[in-house]
Amino acid sequence: MSIRPSSLTVSEERPQGESWLVNGQQQLVLHFKPDVSMTHGQWVELRTYSWVRPQPPVPHSRRKLSHQSASETWKHLVKVGWRRCAPPVR
């Protein structure tokens, strides 16, 4: 059983599976996805999309982060105003 630090809320913690963040001001959507091509699940693929509604998201960039870096990135983005969201409809 893991214990969460009390300073974090559930929305600030990066989920273990696929997850999405959106920033309406920057018109960006981020997709965090475990990289199953690598062993031991130590890597996360981070995909960035530009998104001007009502158009579908447009791929912008893709990179791999260590699980630790992805968790830190998620926490920072939520702290500065990004919101968790459902996957956009394509």
QUINOR-V225482 format. One record per run of one state. SS is the DSSP state (H for helix, E for strand, L for the rest). FROM is the first residue (numbers start at 1). TO is the last residue. Records with the same first field share a line. If there is no record, write none. Layout:
BEGIN
SS = FROM-TO / FROM-TO
END
This chain:
BEGIN
L = 1-9 / 13-18 / 24-27 / 35-38 / 42-42 / 51-57 / 80-82 / 86-90
H = 10-12 / 39-41 / 67-79
E = 19-23 / 28-34 / 43-50 / 58-66 / 83-85
END
